[in-house]
Amino acid sequence: MKKILLLSDTHAHFDDSIERHLEGCDEIWHAGDIGSMSVVNRLSQFAALRAVHGNIDDMVLRHEFPKFQVFQCEGVAVFMTHIGGFPGKYSSDAYQQMVASGFLQRPEKVKLFVCGHSHILRVMYDKHFGFLTLNPGAAGLQGFHQVRTLLRFSLSEGSISDLDVINIPRVFNPENP
């Protein structure tokens, strides 16, 4: 069994309110818009990090992390990108890559489509393609979201369990509305 913490859209922000939820995690997945290598370095101190770059990430982060990742974790097939969409409204780029990578044809019973970008927390099942879509919302301070959100869950023997939504109050900063 692996415990996963999923976050996105940190926009170079990392603080104790995120750190306290990393304890006991085996892997951290970041769905893009990391914002700085300092966030990568801090996250990597706690657990193995899997990440994709987002649209605000610089060339250093784009060189370090791909636009798409397709992998298996504990018998669960995972497709991760930053700008992905949601059931019935996937970005054309993400959909084309899901087809090209063979993700839609993977034999695993449980599949996860992971993305970020929207700053909107979404956990939705796609009945047409048969996978769960996870968008953790935004963990950083930049953007329109009123609450910072993360997802934590367990993967074991081809299944997902113990899915928790973590809400972190967003402290208003007049320099970063």
C-alpha positions in Angstrom: 0.0 0.0 0.0 1.1 3.5 -0.8 -0.2 6.7 0.7 -0.3 9.6 -1.9 -0.6 13.3 -1.4 -1.7 15.1 -4.5 -1.4 18.8 -5.0 -1.2 21.3 -7.8 -0.8 25.0 -8.5 1.5 25.9 -5.7 2.9 28.8 -7.8 6.1 28.8 -5.8 4.3 28.7 -2.5 5.1 26.2 0.2 4.3 26.6 3.9 3.8 24.7 7.1 0.1 24.2 6.3 1.1 22.0 3.4 4.0 20.4 5.2 1.9 19.0 8.0 -0.1 16.8 5.6 3.1 15.2 4.1 3.8 13.1 7.1 3.3 9.4 6.4 3.1 9.8 2.6 5.0 7.4 0.4 4.7 9.5 -2.7 3.8 13.1 -3.5 2.2 13.9 -6.9 2.3 17.5 -8.2 0.0 18.2 -11.1 1.9 21.3 -12.4 2.3 25.0 -11.9 5.0 24.2 -9.4 6.5 27.7 -9.7 10.0 27.1 -8.4 12.7 24.5 -7.7 12.6 25.4 -4.0 9.1 23.8 -3.9 10.5 20.7 -5.6 13.4 20.6 -3.1 11.1 21.0 -0.1 8.6 18.3 -1.3 11.4 15.9 -2.1 12.6 16.0 1.5 9.4 14.2 2.6 8.7 11.5 0.0 9.3 10.4 -3.6 8.0 13.1 -6.0 6.3 12.6 -9.3 5.4 15.8 -11.1 4.5 17.4 -14.5 5.2 20.9 -15.5 2.5 23.5 -15.9 1.9 26.5 -18.0 3.6 28.9 -15.6 6.7 26.8 -15.0 10.0 28.0 -16.3 12.5 26.1 -18.5 14.3 24.6 -15.5 11.1 22.9 -14.3 10.0 22.0 -17.9 13.4 20.3 -18.3 13.0 18.4 -15.0 9.4 17.4 -15.4 7.5 16.3 -18.5 4.1 17.6 -19.7 2.6 14.2 -19.4 3.3 11.2 -17.2 1.8 7.7 -17.6 2.7 5.3 -14.9 1.5 2.5 -12.7 1.4 2.7 -8.9 0.3 -0.3 -6.8 -1.6 -1.8 -9.8 -3.4 1.5 -10.7 -2.8 3.1 -14.1 -2.2 6.8 -13.8 -2.2 9.6 -16.5 -1.0 12.9 -15.2 -0.8 16.3 -16.9 -1.4 19.9 -15.9 -4.1 21.1 -18.3 -6.4 18.2 -18.7 -10.0 19.1 -18.3 -12.7 16.8 -16.8 -15.1 14.1 -18.0 -16.9 15.2 -21.2 -14.5 18.2 -21.6 -10.9 17.0 -21.8 -8.4 19.3 -23.4 -7.6 18.1 -26.9 -3.9 17.9 -26.1 -4.6 15.6 -23.1 -7.1 13.4 -25.0 -4.7 12.9 -27.9 -1.9 11.9 -25.5 -4.2 9.5 -23.6 -5.0 7.8 -26.9 -1.3 7.9 -28.1 0.1 6.6 -24.8 -2.4 3.7 -24.7 -3.7 4.9 -21.3 -7.4 4.3 -22.4 -6.6 0.7 -23.3 -4.5 -0.2 -20.2 -5.7 -3.4 -18.7 -5.7 -2.2 -15.1 -9.2 -2.3 -13.5 -8.7 1.1 -11.8 -7.4 4.1 -13.7 -6.7 7.6 -12.5 -6.6 10.8 -14.7 -4.8 13.5 -12.7 -4.7 17.1 -13.6 -4.6 20.6 -12.2 -4.7 24.1 -13.7 -8.4 25.0 -13.0 -7.8 25.8 -9.3 -11.1 23.9 -8.8 -11.2 20.7 -6.7 -12.8 17.9 -8.7 -13.2 14.2 -8.1 -15.3 12.8 -10.9 -15.8 9.4 -12.4 -15.8 9.2 -16.2 -18.4 6.5 -17.1 -17.5 6.6 -20.8 -13.8 5.9 -20.4 -14.0 4.1 -17.0 -11.6 6.1 -14.9 -11.6 8.5 -12.0 -10.5 12.1 -12.6 -8.7 13.8 -9.7 -8.0 17.6 -9.7 -6.7 18.7 -6.3 -7.5 22.3 -6.8 -4.8 24.8 -5.8 -2.4 24.6 -2.9 -0.8 28.0 -3.5 -1.9 31.6 -2.9 -2.2 32.9 -6.4 -5.5 32.6 -8.2 -9.2 33.1 -7.5 -9.8 30.2 -5.2 -10.9 31.0 -1.7 -9.7 27.8 -0.1 -6.5 25.9 -0.8 -7.0 22.2 -1.4 -5.1 19.0 -1.5 -6.1 15.3 -1.9 -4.7 12.4 0.1 -5.5 8.8 -0.7 -4.1 5.2 -0.6 -3.4 2.9 -3.5 -3.2 -0.8 -2.9 -3.6 -3.9 -5.0 -5.2 -2.1 -7.9 -7.6 0.0 -5.8 -8.0 3.5 -4.4 -9.2 4.1 -0.8 -9.2 6.5 2.0 -9.7 9.6 -0.3 -9.6 12.7 1.8 -10.0 16.3 0.8 -7.7 18.7 2.7 -8.9 22.3 3.0 -6.4 24.9 4.0 -7.7 28.4 4.7 -6.3 31.0 2.3 -4.9 33.9 4.2 -5.6 37.2 2.4 -2.5 39.0 1.3 -3.2 42.5 -0.2 -0.1 42.1 -2.4 -1.4 38.9 -3.9 -5.2 39.1 -4.1 
